[in-house]
Amino acid sequence: MRITLYLISGVFSCLIGWSTSLFFIDGVKFVMQEETLPFRPDFILLPILAPCLTVSMIVATIFLSNPTHGRSNKRTLPRYVKIALAIGWFAGLLAATISWVLYQTTISDSFVRLVGWSILGTATGLAEGLSWYYLDKEAIGQSKKKTLNRIKKATSLGLLAGIIAAVLVELIRIIVDLGGGEDPLGFIILGIALGICINFAANPTYKIALRAGEGFETIDPKKESSESLQRPKPRINHPELKFAPAKFERKNVIQEGLSIPLPKTLEKPIIIGSGKNAHIYLPGVPEETAELIIDEDGVKICPQQDNMVQIQGARLSDGAEEPLRHNQILTFYHETDEESSEDEKYYRFVFYNQFYEPRA
């Protein structure tokens, strides 16, 4: 899904940019009633192609960051599209200007095209990296060093994509006479290279997470009494467990809407319960309600001592290791409540097989 979307975005954005630039080039020729332009076509082609690339990659990143939040994406999309258009247009104009200057020298045309396409790739990677920094809540949960490394990674991979595409096109020019089809083929290759490279840059730091659903109290020290603040609160107590984004963290207290990214692998299970050794502490449930087993095959939940644990409303058998899948709802009932009780108390998590933006 991820790499397919980036590939489609890269290829179609290049073709749309190339076709649009041809339309404007022909329009300028028609207005000036000239068969050739008085300036290099790059001054039309590149300032159009580059914004198409940056916008398409940012749209793909926004969708992949929040695929289930369509309305939220519509609200945030215009702001990031404007940033992408500005970066892309400036990069395209810069690439066209540098190319024009280099064409006046004895440098080969192949090297000039390599420089121009490298600028386009770099701008696309930079735009995608900056959009991730401001949009993806994963950035908030990471250290500043990791955040900057993520932007550098996207930018350098964008540069690599531009170089790869330029080299491949030059090799094809040597091997095959395309009869004027070099440009569309080259742009297709550029789109494919950018799609693949940006996909690697955009891979999330973690793949799985639990989002707290119903049953978790909202903490507001200004409104709550001192007695209520002293009551046990659901919390996380494990060095590998943090909230994302980190700005919502308050002394590791779990609140509805917060997401807990899970590590890729763990040697020992994560204990869920009300005992002093619980890694995910839920007051009111049995001391060891269930265990989360995390390994290379994914995440499994295993109820302990015939406790009330449900997935999608179906109770799990004691000791059964049930694999968790995307969007499944886990429910942990209080020890004193019956399943049929009207005022039953419980905690709910939603399991994600890829990290998504938590609701604040």
Secondary structure, 3 states (H helix, E strand, C coil): CHHHHHHHHHHHHHHHHHHHHHHHHHHHHHHHCCCCCCCCCHHHHHHHHHHHHHHHHHHHHHHHHCCCCHHHHHHHHHHHHHHHHHHHHHHHHHHHHHHHHHHCCCCCHHHHHHHHHHHHHHHHHHHHHHHHHHHCCCCCCCCHHHHHHHHHHHHHHHHHHHHHHHHHHHHHHHHCCCCCCHHHHHHHHHHHHHHHHHHHHCCCCCCEEEEECCCCCCCCCCCCCHHHHHCCCCEECCCCCCCECHHHCCCCECCCCCEEEECCCCCCCEEEECCCCCCEECCCCCCCCEEEEEECCEEEEEECCCCCEEECCEECCCCCCEECCCCEEEEEECCCCCCCCCCCCEEEEEEECCCCCCCC
